[in-house]
Amino acid sequence: MTHKPHTPPWYFPRPEVTHRLLMSFGSNWGQDHVAIFAPRRRGKTTFLQQEFTAAAEAEGYLVAYADLLEDRDAPELAVTRGLLRALEGSPRLGFLRRRSLALKLRKRLTGLAMSASVSAGVSASATGSASLNLVEVQLADLFADTFQAFAKAGEGKALLIIDEFQQIGSAGEAGLAFAGRLRAHLQMAKGSVRSIFTGSYQHAMELMLNHRNAPFYQFAARVEFPNLGRDFVHHMAEWARRQSGGQVELDEEELMHTFVRRGSNPAHLHQLVTLCLTDSLPLTEADRLTYDRFTASLGYGDKLVDLKPLHYHALVLVLVEDPSPYGTETLLRIGKAEGRKVSSAQLQSAFKTLENRGFLAHEGRNAQRYFEDPTFSDWLFERILEEDPRYPSLLQAAKLHKADVRARERIGKPSPRSDTAVPAKD
């Protein structure tokens, strides 16, 4: 059995998502492999670790969990570690056999991890390249052995969860090679090893799962991970009341409004309510402080440092939902601001760069572009556009749009910002 983290009292369960996933795996018409997408800090990892893993184990699954952010440049190493942790905790192999197998695999893994670290620091010499290639071959062999041991130990009910799956595509040629090996192993273990892939970046996940030349093209069925809503807000208000012995009574309507305005982000709301409890702050002040800390931790400013002026313009076009991003008037306005002629091809290239860097995404050929992270679009409004004097005409458009968004929030209408933007021009 895998180690289950302590469930905090504020955690809000999602039984409908758990049921849907387990029903899919357990039915004849279901899928062996599914993909879950939601922006960062929406509760995917917490859900998988706090709730779903325990439910799957109760159904007889041997569950392995791997977070690819654990080894950003070595996804094969991260997955191998996750498989080995599951084997070490499995009661199915018997203590002596499990201990012997785990020790052998762990010894190989420790040696490889050290070799990979040394090889990664070697300059691009012939010796360094040869050493790294040898490490990659040995790691591939270790992954194969560990996967096969995991599949056998699962006795037909093994489940591999790979968090931040899109990171494979960011690991260069080694990542793509591993993706091919991973798919091959999963196909060979069809019916005995299921998998869940989660991702925080829509564009990167699309490239991994829906691009015709991708190793995982049409391999996994997409499962929606719905936002939490009013029930969660009520749960958090009740938690605050219980924790404070009735001293902290939060207005649920105001709390709900804040939750929606901050992109239905459960991590933000939890931190906000915690500040109301620990620092006795009013909700508005706690919201601002939480938001500032939250966005600072995500490093939005650092991500913008190396962007060119045309990238800024492209971001703003998505932000203000320009209906004619490639129109003559828009291109002339951008060209005037930059002091040079700007073509639609150059603007399209800027959009592609922003997609590849995780700022923007779109689904399908004629779909609208939108921000991968809704919190980033809010931050862009508040921290860049209102302080940056370089783009006065676009700034005015953004301010008008912001006023419209706030008006919609006051009357309870959804903002169109999250699902409309610049149409893709592929």
C-alpha positions as CSV (number, residue, x, y, z in Angstrom):
1,M,0.0,0.0,0.0
2,T,1.3,3.4,-0.9
3,H,1.9,6.1,1.8
4,K,-1.2,8.2,2.1
5,P,-0.5,11.8,3.4
6,H,-2.5,13.0,6.4
7,T,-5.8,14.5,5.2
8,P,-6.1,18.1,6.5
9,P,-9.4,19.0,8.0
10,W,-10.1,21.7,5.4
11,Y,-9.9,19.2,2.5
12,F,-13.0,19.0,0.4
13,P,-13.6,15.6,-1.3
14,R,-14.6,15.1,-4.9
15,P,-16.4,11.7,-4.8
16,E,-18.0,12.2,-8.2
17,V,-14.6,12.4,-9.9
18,T,-13.3,9.4,-8.0
19,H,-16.4,7.4,-9.0
20,R,-16.1,8.4,-12.6
21,L,-12.5,7.4,-12.9
22,L,-12.9,4.0,-11.1
23,M,-16.0,3.2,-13.1
24,S,-14.1,3.9,-16.3
25,F,-11.3,1.5,-15.3
26,G,-13.7,-1.1,-14.1
27,S,-16.1,-1.3,-17.0
28,N,-15.9,-3.2,-20.3
29,W,-16.6,0.0,-22.3
30,G,-14.2,2.1,-20.2
31,Q,-10.7,3.3,-20.9
32,D,-7.4,1.9,-19.5
33,H,-5.8,5.3,-19.8
34,V,-7.2,8.8,-19.0
35,A,-5.9,12.3,-19.0
36,I,-7.0,15.0,-16.6
37,F,-6.3,18.7,-17.3
38,A,-6.7,21.7,-15.0
39,P,-4.5,24.8,-14.4
40,R,-2.0,24.7,-11.6
41,R,-3.3,25.1,-8.0
42,R,-6.7,23.7,-8.9
43,G,-6.4,20.7,-6.5
44,K,-5.4,17.9,-8.9
45,T,-2.5,16.6,-7.0
46,T,-4.2,17.0,-3.6
47,F,-7.2,15.1,-5.0
48,L,-5.0,12.3,-6.3
49,Q,-2.9,11.9,-3.2
50,Q,-5.6,12.6,-0.5
51,E,-8.6,10.9,-1.9
52,F,-8.3,9.0,-5.2
53,T,-5.3,6.8,-4.3
54,A,-7.0,5.5,-1.1
55,A,-10.2,4.8,-3.0
56,A,-8.3,2.9,-5.8
57,E,-6.4,0.9,-3.2
58,A,-9.7,0.0,-1.5
59,E,-10.8,-1.4,-4.9
60,G,-7.7,-3.6,-5.0
61,Y,-5.4,-1.5,-7.2
62,L,-1.7,-1.3,-6.7
63,V,-1.1,2.5,-7.2
64,A,2.2,4.1,-8.2
65,Y,2.4,7.9,-8.2
66,A,5.1,9.9,-10.0
67,D,5.4,13.7,-10.1
68,L,7.5,14.7,-13.2
69,L,8.4,18.0,-11.5
70,E,10.4,15.9,-9.1
71,D,13.0,15.5,-11.9
72,R,12.1,18.1,-14.5
73,D,14.8,17.0,-17.0
74,A,14.6,13.3,-16.2
75,P,11.0,12.0,-16.5
76,E,12.1,8.4,-16.8
77,L,13.9,8.7,-13.5
78,A,10.9,10.2,-11.8
79,V,8.5,7.5,-13.1
80,T,11.0,4.7,-12.1
81,R,11.1,6.2,-8.6
82,G,7.4,6.2,-8.4
83,L,7.1,2.6,-9.5
84,L,9.7,1.5,-7.0
85,R,8.0,3.3,-4.1
86,A,4.8,1.4,-5.0
87,L,6.7,-1.9,-5.1
88,E,8.4,-1.2,-1.7
89,G,5.0,-0.6,-0.1
90,S,3.1,-3.4,-1.8
91,P,2.0,-6.3,0.5
92,R,1.4,-8.6,-2.5
93,L,4.9,-9.9,-3.0
94,G,5.5,-11.1,0.5
95,F,8.0,-9.4,2.8
96,L,11.2,-11.3,2.0
97,R,10.6,-11.3,-1.8
98,R,9.6,-7.6,-1.8
99,R,12.6,-6.6,0.3
100,S,15.0,-8.5,-1.9
101,L,13.5,-7.2,-5.2
102,A,13.2,-3.6,-3.9
103,L,16.8,-3.6,-2.6
104,K,18.2,-4.7,-6.0
105,L,16.2,-2.1,-7.9
106,R,16.9,0.6,-5.4
107,K,20.7,-0.1,-5.6
108,R,20.6,0.3,-9.3
109,L,18.5,3.4,-9.1
110,T,20.8,5.1,-6.6
111,G,23.8,4.4,-8.8
112,L,22.1,5.7,-11.9
113,A,20.9,8.9,-10.2
114,M,24.4,9.7,-9.1
115,S,25.8,8.9,-12.6
116,A,23.1,11.0,-14.3
117,S,24.0,13.9,-12.0
118,V,27.7,13.6,-12.8
119,S,27.1,13.2,-16.6
120,A,24.8,16.2,-16.7
121,G,27.6,18.3,-15.3
122,V,30.2,17.1,-17.9
123,S,30.9,19.5,-20.7
124,A,29.8,18.6,-24.2
125,S,32.9,16.4,-24.9
126,A,33.0,13.0,-26.5
127,T,33.6,11.4,-23.2
128,G,30.7,13.2,-21.5
129,S,28.3,12.3,-24.3
130,A,29.3,8.7,-24.2
131,S,28.9,8.6,-20.4
132,L,25.5,10.2,-20.6
133,N,24.4,7.8,-23.4
134,L,25.4,4.8,-21.2
135,V,23.4,6.2,-18.3
136,E,20.3,6.6,-20.5
137,V,20.6,3.0,-21.7
138,Q,21.0,1.7,-18.2
139,L,18.1,3.9,-17.0
140,A,15.9,2.5,-19.8
141,D,16.7,-1.0,-18.7
142,L,16.0,-0.2,-15.1
143,F,12.6,1.4,-16.0
144,A,11.7,-1.7,-18.0
145,D,12.6,-4.1,-15.2
146,T,10.8,-1.9,-12.6
147,F,7.6,-1.5,-14.8
148,Q,7.4,-5.3,-15.4
149,A,7.8,-6.0,-11.6
150,F,5.1,-3.4,-10.9
151,A,2.7,-4.9,-13.5
152,K,3.3,-8.4,-12.1
153,A,2.8,-7.3,-8.5
154,G,-0.5,-5.6,-9.5
155,E,-2.0,-8.9,-10.5
156,G,-4.1,-7.3,-13.2
157,K,-5.0,-4.2,-11.2
158,A,-2.0,-1.9,-11.3
159,L,-2.5,1.9,-11.7
160,L,0.3,4.3,-12.7
161,I,-0.4,8.0,-12.0
162,I,1.9,10.5,-13.7
163,D,1.4,14.1,-12.5
164,E,2.5,17.0,-14.7
165,F,2.7,14.6,-17.7
166,Q,3.4,17.4,-20.1
167,Q,6.9,17.7,-18.6
168,I,7.9,14.8,-20.8
169,G,7.7,17.1,-23.8
170,S,10.1,19.6,-22.1
171,A,12.8,17.0,-21.5
172,G,14.2,17.1,-25.1
173,E,15.0,14.0,-27.1
174,A,15.5,11.9,-24.0
175,G,11.9,12.8,-22.9
176,L,10.5,11.9,-26.3
177,A,12.4,8.6,-26.3
178,F,11.0,7.8,-22.9
179,A,7.5,8.6,-24.1
180,G,7.8,6.0,-26.8
181,R,9.1,3.4,-24.3
182,L,6.4,4.2,-21.8
183,R,3.6,3.9,-24.4
184,A,5.1,0.6,-25.6
185,H,5.2,-0.8,-22.0
186,L,1.6,0.3,-21.3
187,Q,0.4,-1.3,-24.5
188,M,2.1,-4.6,-23.7
189,A,0.5,-4.5,-20.3
190,K,-3.0,-3.7,-21.7
191,G,-5.7,-4.8,-19.3
192,S,-3.3,-5.1,-16.3
193,V,-1.8,-1.7,-16.0
194,R,-4.0,1.4,-16.1
195,S,-2.7,5.0,-16.1
196,I,-3.8,8.5,-15.3
197,F,-1.9,11.5,-16.9
198,T,-2.5,14.9,-15.4
199,G,-1.3,18.2,-16.8
200,S,-1.4,21.9,-16.0
201,Y,-0.6,23.3,-19.4
202,Q,-3.3,22.8,-22.1
203,H,-1.1,23.5,-25.1
204,A,1.7,21.1,-23.9
205,M,-0.9,18.4,-23.1
206,E,-2.5,18.8,-26.6
207,L,1.0,18.4,-28.2
208,M,1.5,15.2,-26.2
209,L,-1.9,13.6,-26.7
210,N,-3.6,15.0,-29.8
211,H,-0.7,15.8,-32.2
212,R,-0.6,13.3,-35.0
213,N,3.1,12.7,-34.6
214,A,3.1,12.5,-30.8
215,P,4.0,9.2,-29.1
216,F,0.7,9.3,-27.1
217,Y,-1.6,10.4,-30.0
218,Q,-5.2,9.4,-29.1
219,F,-3.9,7.1,-26.4
220,A,-5.8,8.5,-23.4
221,A,-9.4,9.6,-23.0
222,R,-9.9,13.0,-21.5
223,V,-11.7,13.3,-18.2
224,E,-12.9,16.7,-17.0
225,F,-11.7,18.0,-13.6
226,P,-14.5,20.4,-12.6
227,N,-14.0,23.5,-10.6
228,L,-15.1,23.5,-7.0
229,G,-18.1,25.7,-6.3
230,R,-20.5,27.0,-3.6
231,D,-20.3,23.7,-1.6
232,F,-16.6,24.2,-1.2
233,V,-17.0,27.8,-0.2
234,H,-19.6,26.8,2.4
235,H,-17.2,24.1,3.6
236,M,-14.4,26.6,4.1
237,A,-16.6,29.1,5.9
238,E,-17.7,26.3,8.3
239,W,-14.2,25.2,8.8
240,A,-13.2,28.7,9.8
241,R,-16.1,28.9,12.2
242,R,-15.2,25.6,13.8
243,Q,-11.5,26.4,14.1
244,S,-12.2,29.8,15.7
245,G,-14.9,28.5,18.1
246,G,-17.4,30.7,16.3
247,Q,-15.3,33.8,16.5
248,V,-14.7,34.1,12.8
249,E,-17.9,34.3,10.7
250,L,-17.2,34.8,7.1
251,D,-19.8,36.2,4.7
252,E,-20.4,33.3,2.3
253,E,-21.6,35.5,-0.5
254,E,-18.6,37.7,-0.3
255,L,-16.4,34.6,0.0
256,M,-18.0,33.1,-3.1
257,H,-17.5,36.3,-5.0
258,T,-13.8,36.4,-4.1
259,F,-13.4,32.7,-5.0
260,V,-14.9,33.2,-8.5
261,R,-13.0,36.4,-9.0
262,R,-9.7,34.6,-8.3
263,G,-10.4,31.9,-10.9
264,S,-12.1,29.3,-8.5
265,N,-8.7,28.6,-7.1
266,P,-9.0,26.4,-4.0
267,A,-5.4,27.0,-2.9
268,H,-6.0,30.7,-2.9
269,L,-9.2,30.4,-0.9
270,H,-7.6,28.1,1.7
271,Q,-4.7,30.5,2.2
272,L,-7.1,33.4,2.4
273,V,-9.3,31.8,5.1
274,T,-6.2,30.7,7.0
275,L,-5.1,34.4,7.1
276,C,-8.5,35.4,8.4
277,L,-8.0,32.9,11.2
278,T,-4.4,33.3,12.1
279,D,-4.0,37.1,11.6
280,S,-7.6,38.2,12.3
281,L,-7.6,40.0,8.9
282,P,-10.8,41.2,7.2
283,L,-11.6,39.2,4.1
284,T,-10.7,42.0,1.6
285,E,-7.3,42.5,3.2
286,A,-6.6,38.8,3.5
287,D,-7.5,38.4,-0.2
288,R,-5.1,41.0,-1.4
289,L,-2.2,39.7,0.8
290,T,-2.9,36.1,-0.4
291,Y,-3.1,37.2,-4.0
292,D,0.3,39.1,-3.7
293,R,2.0,36.1,-2.1
294,F,0.4,33.7,-4.5
295,T,1.4,35.5,-7.7
296,A,4.9,36.2,-6.3
297,S,5.5,32.5,-5.7
298,L,4.5,31.8,-9.3
299,G,7.2,34.1,-10.6
300,Y,5.0,35.8,-13.3
301,G,7.4,38.8,-13.5
302,D,10.4,36.6,-14.1
303,K,8.6,34.8,-16.9
304,L,8.1,38.1,-18.8
305,V,11.7,39.3,-18.6
306,D,12.9,37.9,-21.9
307,L,9.7,38.6,-23.9
308,K,10.0,41.0,-26.8
309,P,7.6,44.0,-27.3
310,L,5.6,42.1,-29.9
311,H,5.0,39.3,-27.4
312,Y,3.5,41.9,-25.0
313,H,1.2,43.1,-27.7
314,A,0.1,39.5,-28.5
315,L,-0.7,38.9,-24.8
316,V,-2.7,42.1,-24.6
317,L,-4.7,41.2,-27.8
318,V,-5.8,38.0,-26.0
319,L,-6.4,39.8,-22.8
320,V,-8.8,42.4,-24.4
321,E,-10.3,39.7,-26.7
322,D,-9.5,41.7,-29.9
323,P,-12.0,40.5,-32.5
324,S,-9.6,41.2,-35.4
325,P,-6.1,40.4,-34.2
326,Y,-4.7,40.1,-37.7
327,G,-6.7,43.0,-39.1
328,T,-5.0,46.0,-40.8
329,E,-6.0,48.4,-38.0
330,T,-4.6,46.2,-35.3
331,L,-1.3,45.6,-37.1
332,L,-0.9,49.3,-37.9
333,R,-1.6,50.2,-34.2
334,I,1.1,47.7,-33.1
335,G,3.5,48.9,-35.7
336,K,3.1,52.5,-34.7
337,A,3.8,51.5,-31.0
338,E,6.9,49.6,-32.1
339,G,8.1,52.0,-34.7
340,R,8.2,49.4,-37.4
341,K,6.0,47.5,-39.8
342,V,4.4,44.4,-38.3
343,S,3.0,41.6,-40.4
344,S,0.3,39.0,-39.6
345,A,3.0,36.3,-40.0
346,Q,5.2,38.0,-37.3
347,L,2.2,38.3,-35.0
348,Q,1.3,34.7,-35.6
349,S,4.9,33.7,-34.7
350,A,4.6,35.7,-31.5
351,F,1.5,33.8,-30.6
352,K,3.2,30.5,-31.2
353,T,6.1,31.5,-29.0
354,L,3.7,32.3,-26.2
355,E,2.0,29.0,-26.6
356,N,5.3,27.1,-26.5
357,R,6.3,28.9,-23.3
358,G,3.0,28.1,-21.6
359,F,1.4,31.5,-21.6
360,L,-1.4,30.7,-24.1
361,A,-3.3,27.8,-25.5
362,H,-6.0,26.9,-28.0
363,E,-7.8,23.8,-29.0
364,G,-8.3,22.9,-32.7
365,R,-7.6,24.8,-35.9
366,N,-10.2,27.5,-35.6
367,A,-10.4,27.7,-31.8
368,Q,-9.9,30.8,-29.7
369,R,-6.7,31.4,-27.9
370,Y,-6.9,31.9,-24.1
371,F,-4.6,32.1,-21.1
372,E,-3.3,28.8,-19.8
373,D,-3.4,30.3,-16.3
374,P,-6.4,32.6,-15.5
375,T,-4.6,34.0,-12.5
376,F,-1.8,35.2,-14.8
377,S,-4.3,37.2,-16.9
378,D,-5.6,38.9,-13.8
379,W,-2.1,39.7,-12.7
380,L,-1.3,41.1,-16.2
381,F,-4.3,43.4,-15.8
382,E,-3.3,44.6,-12.4
383,R,0.5,44.6,-12.4
384,I,1.7,45.2,-16.0
385,L,-1.0,47.1,-18.0
386,E,-1.8,49.6,-15.3
387,E,1.9,50.4,-14.7
388,D,3.5,50.1,-18.2
389,P,3.2,53.3,-20.2
390,R,4.6,51.8,-23.4
391,Y,1.2,50.7,-24.9
392,P,-1.3,53.5,-24.2
393,S,-3.9,52.6,-26.8
394,L,-3.9,48.9,-25.8
395,L,-3.9,49.9,-22.1
396,Q,-7.1,51.9,-22.6
397,A,-8.7,48.9,-24.3
398,A,-7.7,46.7,-21.4
399,K,-9.1,49.1,-18.8
400,L,-12.4,49.3,-20.6
401,H,-12.5,45.5,-20.7
402,K,-11.6,45.3,-17.0
403,A,-14.5,47.6,-16.2
404,D,-16.8,45.3,-18.2
405,V,-15.4,42.2,-16.3
406,R,-16.0,43.8,-12.9
407,A,-19.5,44.9,-14.0
408,R,-20.3,41.3,-15.0
409,E,-19.1,40.0,-11.7
410,R,-21.3,42.4,-9.7
411,I,-24.4,41.2,-11.5
412,G,-23.4,37.6,-11.4
413,K,-22.7,37.0,-15.1
414,P,-19.7,34.9,-16.1
415,S,-16.7,36.7,-17.5
416,P,-16.0,35.8,-21.2
417,R,-12.3,36.1,-20.6
418,S,-11.6,32.5,-19.9
419,D,-13.2,31.0,-22.9
420,T,-12.9,33.7,-25.6
421,A,-9.8,35.3,-26.9
422,V,-7.8,35.5,-30.1
423,P,-8.7,33.0,-32.8
424,A,-5.9,30.7,-33.8
425,K,-4.6,31.1,-37.3
426,D,-2.9,27.8,-38.1
